[in-house]
Amino acid sequence: MRQFSANLFEKLKSVMKELPPAYFALVMATGIVSIASRSMGFGAISISLFWLNILFFICLLLLTTGRIIFFRHSLFSDMSNHSRGVGYLTVVAAASIMGSQFIVLRNDFRVAVFLFVFSLILWVILIYVIFTVLAVRTEKPTLRDGINGIWLISTVSTQSISVLSSMLVYDFPNHRQLILFFSFLMFLMGCMLYILIITLIFYRIMFFKLTPEDWSRPYWINMGAVAITTLAGTILVTNSPRATFLERLIPFTMGFTLFFWSIATWWIPLLLLLEAWRYIARRGTFSYDPQDWGMVFPLGMYNVCTFQLSNITGMEFLLDIPRFLIYAALIAWAVTFMGMVRSIKRLFIL
């Protein structure tokens, strides 16, 4: 028994040491698929994913805490890595999306406020520390090796805070102007970060050699980042009557929201074609990788943002998209989840 406990602890330490910075994408993906399921009337699935997501979030927080305690060197090494460091911002997006879950599924603003404060503090610390560390590095990778879709987590984390803060306005009617002003600023910051980063990513994809191994799931965040930007815009438009300055900006906000939704829509066929090329060229089968959650999240987010866009514009024909896409998101989540379970089983049982 003592030997078993010792072996288990060693395996846990190994998991902590090798834990990818972006593994909180698991919580992001599960949370948004849960909300998407609720929007499409799949209440039982939505609630099941909600409780499961709480478990995922707690487990990842514990593993990350263990990594801080036992493997600080590995953690800081990842933070100064151009292709991995920005992945730490997934914890911000994960906390914010979970806060949105508590509001949408439980009408629980108390927990949502706690998660909002937690995610905002982490966003301020991580986005400036990581960007500063990467900026002052003496040895830097080439653009080909250093840039990938992970960088757009900076947009996703920023917009996730915009979304959650906009939703909190219902619980703080006396501070709605301040809250919505803050939410609008975060929305604009997220837009800026997307435009800056996607330019470099598109340049990398089109003008540098792209191998099947180079093409990884984080590139799906190319679409997911504009999908969550669309969602943030739709919620701001919905809340515009609650703030005079937002009401005056409705044409701007609506135009920007439609602009980003069209970009998200444009990305989908190209991403699918490149995904097909990757598997045809590599002639491989699916094998689980934590980065796979970076594909599930955009599918769920596009579902939710399109549903919300249909509601605020009155274009009911758009509802046909989430009615179909929800099944793709659920299948992608289920396949990835089963791959994760098999991976954990191999690690701890065999």
Phi, psi and omega in degrees: 000316179296321179295319178299316180297320180294318178296318179298317180295321179295321178293321177296320178296324177295319178297316179301315183296320185264005184301120180295139180303330185266017185292343177292356172299336174302315180289320178301312183294314181295320180295314184286327175293326175297314179294320178298320179297320178297318180298327182267006175089011178266071187299315183296317178296317182300313181293320179299316179293329179298309181292324177295324181292325176299318177298314179301314184298315180297314181299316181291326176295319179295316179296320179293320177298318177298323179293322178295322183286312188263334188226052181300324182298316179296320180298312181290330177296317177297321183297331180264011180264122185299327184268357181231329190304317183295343179300337179297339179289352176297333179294328177293310180296322180298313180296319181293317180294323176295322175300319176296323176300315180298326178285311185292318187264332185238353185053036184256097182278337182296310178294322180298320178296318178300314180293327177296312179297317179300313183290323180294316178299315179296321180300313181299315182291307188290316187293326180278322179294311182296313181295324178292314179301316180291327181290323186266001177304136179285312180260119182239147179285167172289165178300324181299320184268338189262341184251138172201184185298339179305326182301332182284356172298334176298321175291314183299315181296320180295314181289331178295325176289322176300315180298310183294319180295323177297323180288332181286348182300333180293335181265350180229066184299332181284346182239023188296324179297313181295315181298315182289328175296315177298315180299320180293321178296318178296322177301314181293321177299317179298320178298316179300313182298322180296313183298319179296311189283320183294332177299316179292319180296315180297320177298318180297316182294318189273334189240006173235155179302132181242114178260163176304326180289329178292326184279106184236169184304326181305340179291344174293341176293343172308320178273319183299325181293322178280335176294315179288332173296319176299316180299315179300320179295318181295322180290324176295319178297318178300322182273359184305320179298344180273353181216125184302316183295325179289325180298321178291337183261009182306313179301319179295310182297316180295318179296316179296321181296314178294324178301312182287327176296321180294324177294316178301318180294320180297324184293328191302307179300320181294318179297319179294319179295317179291327176294318178296317177301319181300314183283328178291316181293321183274340181052040182252173175250169182292131172225136188295138173219138180307334179292346180298333178295339176290348174265324181294316182303310180300323179298314179294319182293321178297324177300310184292316184293325179290322176300314180292322179297320177298321181294318185278338181263342183078009179273088187294336180297338178292338181296339178296333181292304179294332177298326178273315188290337181300326180290322176296319180294317180293320179294316179299318179296314183297316180296317180293321179297316179296323176296321178294318179299316178297321180296317179294321180297317179296324184288318189258344183254318183278000000 
